Amino acid sequence: MIDIEKNKKVKKIFATFKDLNVEVGAILYFTKDEKITCRVQENQRVLLNGLKCSISRAAEIVLEQMGYEWKSVRGYKYWMYMGKTLMELADEFKLRQKK
């Protein structure tokens, strides 16, 4: 018999900008071209070329403009703040939470 609870998939929730100490107004840099930036608009949204969207949508837009045709993107891997990707900052946040 299959243990439903054991095999249940849990959606991974990443830390918010506030959790990562990324303030509203902060500039984020795209990892593939640091000349491309977006600005943190609120705790879960950024402003990219006048469009308010999620960090993942912002990465999708930029990657589409670069010619990539990916169906989904994990935005935290493609944007940096103070020399680290948001994914690295989220990993550090998770480690601090475990202590």
N, C-alpha and C positions, 0 to 999 in steps of 0.2 A: 504494500500500500504506500502511496506517495504522501510524504509529510508536507501538506499544503503550506503550513506556516514556515517551514524551513526553506521551501523553494519559492516563496513569495518574493517577487522583485520589489525593491524599494527604490523609489525615485530619489536620486541624489540631489540634495539641495545645497547649493554653494552659498558661501557667506555673502552678505550684502556689502556694498561699498563702505558703509559705516563700520561694519565689522573689520574691514581691511584697512581702516584709517585713511580712506580715500574720500576727501571732502568734496562737497558740492562745489563746482567751479574748477576742479582739478582737470588738467589736461592729460589724456591718455594717448599713447603712441602706438601705432600699428607695428607689429613685429616684423612684417615683411618690407616695410618702408616707413621709417620713422618720421618722414615728412608728412605722413597722413596722421591726422589727429582727430580726436573727438573730445568733448567736454562733458564731465559729469553734470547732469542736470538735476537729478534727485537720486534717492537711494537705489533705485533699480533702473534708472533711465539715463541715457546719454544724448547729447546733441551732436549729430553728424551732418554737416552741410545744411543746417537749418531743420533737419528732420529729428524729432524726438522719438527714440526707439530703445529697444533693449540692447545690451552689449553684444549679444549674439547676432541680432539683426544688423547691427552696425558692421560687424565682421563679415556677414554674408554680403552686404552691399559692396563693401570694398573688394572682397574676393571676386565677386561677379564682375566688377569693373576691371579687375586684373585678368579676367578670362577664365576663371575657375567656375565649374558648374557643379558644385557640391550641393547635395540636398539639405544637409544640416551642418551647422558649425557650432562648436563650443567656444563662444566668444571670449571666455576667460583665458584661453590659450593664445589669443591673437592680439590682445591689448596689454600694454605695459604701463606701469606707474613707478617712477623712481628706479628705473633699471630692472624691474622684475615684472614678470607676467602676472596678471591677476590670478592665474592658476597657482603660481608659486606663492603669492600672498595668501590665497585661500588655504593652501596646504599648511603654511606656517600658522594660520589662524586655527586650523583644526588641531594641530599639535599643541598649541597653547590651551585649547579647550580640554584636552585630555589630561593635562597636569592638575 
